[in-house]
């Protein structure tokens, strides 16, 4: 029985290709904020908590795959992990543009464009 359990544990998203990240807001974003799989816009000084679900070939990755979101420029966007799996706080720190790297199991899979705007 052990070999079968091991095969199931290793199955993950093997053979599937990363497609995108599906974001769901955990906190209510202000009207000026927008978080999608290809662009993020947040006013400076605003933090949003999101649930990020990586998708491969139309299906979600499994619980064995590790998702990391990393800002290319912490002076513009800061990213904090939370106690909940795949939940992150995205904090607009200063006006500017950067890339939010999507890493799955340590491999860079995507770069989402980020724009931090002035508060209105």
N, C-alpha and C positions, 0 to 999 in steps of 0.2 A: 504494500500500500504506500510506503514511503516514496518510491519513484513516481507514482501518480501525483501525489501531493506536490512534489518538487516540480513536475512539469507544469502543473496548474499555476504554481507560484511564479514560474518563469515566463509564462505566456504573455502577460502584460499587453503591450501594444506591439510586440515583435511583428515585423513584417508590415506594419502600418506606417503611413507617413503622416507627420504632423500637418495639421491643416490650419488651426487658429485657436485663439483663446476666447471662450465665452465668459463675459463678465456679467455678474448680477450685483446690484448695489445692496449692501447690507445696511448702510446709513443712507438717509435721503440726501441726494446731492442737490446743491443749489441750481437754479435754472441755467446759470452760466457754465456749468460743468457737464462734460460729456465723456463717457467711457465706452468705446467700442473696440472690436478686435483689431482695427487698423489705425485708430487715432484716439488720443486722450487729450482733453482740454480741461484744465482746472485753473481757477483763479488763484493767484498767489495768496498764501495764508489760509487756504482751505484744505482740509484733509477729508478723504473719502475712504470708507471701508468697503472692500469689494470681495466677492467670492469669485475666484478665477478657476475656470474648468478648461483644461487643455483638451482639444478635440483632434482626433486622428481619423481620417477616412470616414468622417461622419459619426464616429462613436467616441465617447469619453475614454480617456486613459483609465487604467485601474488603480486601485489603492496602493500598489507597489511602486508606482512611478512617482518620482519626487519633482515637484514644480518649484522653481525659484523665479522671482521677478527681481531684476536688478537695474537700477538707474545708471545710465552712462555718466550722468553729471549730478552728483548730490547737491550741488549749489543751486540747482533748478528744481529737481524732483527728488524727494526722499521716499524710500519704500521701507515699510516695517512689516515684519511677519506678526501674526497673532497666535494665540493658543489654539485656534481652530485651523484644521487642515485646509490649505489652499485659500485662506482668507488673508488679505493684505490691506494695509493702510497706505494709500497713495497721498502724499502731502506736497502740495504746491509750495515751494519754498521761495523762489524768486522768479521774476519774469524771464522767459527765455524758452529755448527748445532743446530737447534731448531725445534720447532713445530709451525705451523700457525694454531691456533684454528679457526674453522668455527662455528659460533654461529648463530642460527636462532631463532628469538623471545626469545633470552636470553639463549637458551639451546645449550649446546655443542653437535655438530653433527659429527664433524670430526677433525682430526689432520693431516695436510699435512706436510710431511717432508721437511725441508728447509736446504739447504747447502749454506753458504756464503763462496766463494772461494777468493783466492788472485787474484788481477788484473794481467792480462798478458800484 
